[in-house]
Amino acid sequence: MFHNAQLRPTLSGNQLTLLVGDPDPEADNGLHLIRNSELLSDHGHLMHLYAIRWPQMDAVFHLHPTPTGKRGFTEALPSMPPGVYHLYADVVFLNGFPDTATGALTIPPGMSSAPVSGDDAGAAPPAISTSQLGPVYKLPDGYTMTWDRPATLTANTGYDLTFHLLDPNGKPATDMQPYLGMPGHAAFVKTDGSAFAHTHPDGSAAMPAVMLANESAGGSMPEMPGMSSVEMGSMPSEPIFSTVAFPYGFPSPGRYRIFIQMKHGATIGNGVVETGVFDAVVE
């Protein structure tokens, strides 16, 4: 039976160190460590790390630790509310196979006061025990993200889940930018911790896997999957990325929290990554 890779986090001040490995009862500490040379870059990073405070899911961070030496990753963590975080680290192996390594990390009070920066992003939604988030999510800078939520959601059913980013006047945002090479990124997380999926508008397949498959078939990949050449050449003068849809099927009934990330800003490369948060009850 397949087992996903595991994370071994250590924290010194606000400096996070991560080791990634496969469960192996014969290895030291029961973990066969994965070399960084065994991994491929996906959307510009060897690792995409989601850290979600548990069990209330009232803090989420999308981080990008950098490789250090032959094995392991590091990240100078931004200001994070104290508590226990579930960690989900997406990596892609040389053969195109993606994996999500999992672990847990305890953040102490007053660890850091640094803001999120670069490609990293975060949000602080209401706790799941106190609020059932609806299809409209107000963002800190006056923008709003909305979800065309279906009247009912059924497990094991394919959906094209559509989200919109609106400016402070309630109009489709016109200053959109690609975020990590995509119009948007999404994470679907079941509140009991049994399901996690980091997806994109073109599906959940990792970009390196698609590129390898396409190369073997004699084809080529566009520079930025999920965007047409017309879209890439016309931003940010028209609201071409203010609406984004993610194909997804919820694997089982229950409650899910959805994190949607889109980027906007007047200056290319220096925009704001917005994180909209929504709740879903799946029958």
N, C-alpha and C positions, 0 to 999 in steps of 0.2 A: 504494500500500500504506500502511496506517495505521502510524504510529510513535507509541509512547507519549511523553508529555512527558518532559523531562529536568530534572534538578536541578543547580544550580550552587551548591555549598556553600562557605562560607568560615568560618573559625573564628578568633576573637580571644579568648584566654583560654578561658572556657567559654561564650562567647556565639556561638551558631551563627546565621548568616544564610543564607537560602535564596532563590535566584531560580528561578522555574519558567518553562519555555518550551518551545515546539515546535521541533523541528529545522528550520532554514531556512538553506540554504547562502548565501543572499543577505543575511542579517541579520548584524549585528555578532556576532563570535564564533560564528557559525553557529546562533544561537538567537533565535527570535522570542519575546520575553518576554510572559507572560500577566499581564494586569491583575487585581488582586484583585477589582475590580468585576465581572469576568467569571465569578466563582465563587459557588456557593451553599453555605450552611452545611449540614453533614451531621452529625447527632448532636451538635449544639452547637458544631462547630468547622469552620472552612474547610479545615483540613488535618489528616489523621491520618497521622502519620509513624512507620513501623517502621524501627528501626535494628538490624541483626543483624550481630554480629561474624563475620567470614569468614576462613577457610573452616570453622572448627570449630563455628560456630553456638552458641557457649557463652555468649553474652550477647545479650539481646534487650530492646529498649525500645520501648514504644508511647507516642509523644510527640505533643504538640499545639501546634506553633509558632503564634504569633499574627501576623496581618498587620501590615505596616508600610508606611504610605504607599500609593502607587498600585500598587506592585509589591513582591513579596518578603515573606518571613516571618522571624521571629526566635524563638529559644528559648534560655533559659539552661539549659545542659545539666546534668544531675545527674552524680554520680560514675559514670564508665564505665571499664571496663578498657581499657587502651590497645590499639590495633590498628586494622585496616582494617574498616570497617563498610559493608555494603550498605544503601542507603537506598531505601525504598519509600514514596512520599507519595501518599495517596489524596486526590483533589480531585473536585469535581462542577461542571460548567459550567452556565450559566444555562438551557440547554435540557434539563437533566437528565442529560446524558451524563457518565458517570464516567470518570476516567482515573487511572492510577497512574504518577506521575513517578518516575524512577529515577536514582540517582547513587551515589557512593561518598565516604566521609569517613574520614580518618585521625585517630584520637584519640591525643594524646601522653600519656606517663606523667604522673600527678599533675595532671591537668587541673582537677579539681574534687573537693570532698568533700561537696557538697550531696546530700541524699537526693531521691528522686523525690517529687513532691507533686501535689496536685490530681487531675486525671483521668489523669495520666501513670502508667506502670507499668513494671516491669522484672523480669527474672529472670536467673539464672546457672546454666543446666543443665550437665551434663557435656558434654564435647566429643564430637562425633559419631564421632571416630576412636577413642575409648576406651570408648564405652558405647552400647549399643542400648537405649534407654529402653523400658520395658514399659508395661502398661496402668494402673499405679499410680504417682502422682507425689507425693512428700512435699513439703509446702510449709513455708516457714521458720517460720510461727507455730503449727505443730502440726496444721494442717488437712491434708487429703489430697484430691487430685483423682484420679478414676478414669475410665477409658474402657471402654465396652462394645465392645471392639475385635472386629470380625468375624474369623472364622478365616482368611479369605483376602480380599485386596483386589485388585481387577482394574481396570485402566485403562479409562476411558470407560464406567464403570458408576456409576449414581446411588446414593448412600448417604444414610441419615439417621444421622449419627455422633453418638452420645449420650455425654455426660459428666456426672459427678456430683461435687458438692463435699460432703465429709464433715468433721464437726467433730473435735476431738482425741479424742473418745470413739468415733469410727468411725460416728457416726450422721449422717443427712442434716442438713446445716446449716440452722438455723432462723432465722438472723439475716441472710437474704439481702437485697440491695438491687439495683436496676437499675444497670448500668454503662453510661453514655452512652446511656441510654434503651432498653437491651436487657437481657434476662436474661444475655447473654454475648456475647463477641466471639471470633472465631477467625481465625488466620492459618495457611494451608497453604503451606509453602515447600519446593520441591524442593532437595535438597542440592547439585545442580549449578548452581543459580541460574537455571534456565530457566523456573520457574513460581512465581508468587506470587498468592495470593488472600486478601483480607480479607473474611470473610463473617459473617453474622448468622443467628439462628435462622429468620428468614423468607427467607433466601437472600442472594445477593450483590448484589441491586439496591440502589442508593443510595436512602436515604429521600426526598431531593428528587425523584428520578426517579419514584418510586412516587406521591408526592403530586401531581406534575404530570400524570401519566397518569390518576390517579383524578379529579382536578379536571376534566380534559377530558372524562371520561366521566360527569360530573354527580354524582360521589360525594363522600365525605369520608373523611378519614383519622383513625384513633384518635390520641390524644395521644402514645402511646408504642407504635409498631409492635412486634409480637411479644409484647405483654402484653394480657390481657383486662382489662376494667374491674374485674372481681372480684379479679383478682390484684393490681392496683394499689391497691385499697382495703383489702386484707387483710394486706399486709406490715407489719412483719416477724414477725407472730405465728405463722405456719405456714410450713413448708419448701417454698414454692411455686416457688422458683427454684433449688433445689439440684440439679435435673436440667435439662440443656439439650441440645438436639439441633440439629445444623447439617447442612443438605442440601449435599452436595458430591460431585463426581465428579473423581477424579484424572485429569489430562489425558494422562499417559503413564506407562509403567512406570518404576520406579526407587525411590529412597529419598526420603522426605519427613520433615520435622520440623514438628510441629503445635504451635501456641501457643494455649492456651485461656485466656480471661480472664473471671473472674466476681468479683463484689464482695459483701462481707458486712461486717457491723458493727452494734453495738447502736444507734448513733446515725445516723440518716438523714443522708446527705451527708458523713459523716466516716468512712466505712468503709475497709476494706482491699481493694485490688484484687489478687486472687491470679492468678498466671500459671502454669498447669500446662503441662508440656512432654511431648510424646509423639513416638515415632518410628514410621514406617509404611514397610513394604516393599510396593510395589505391583507386581503381576505384569502 
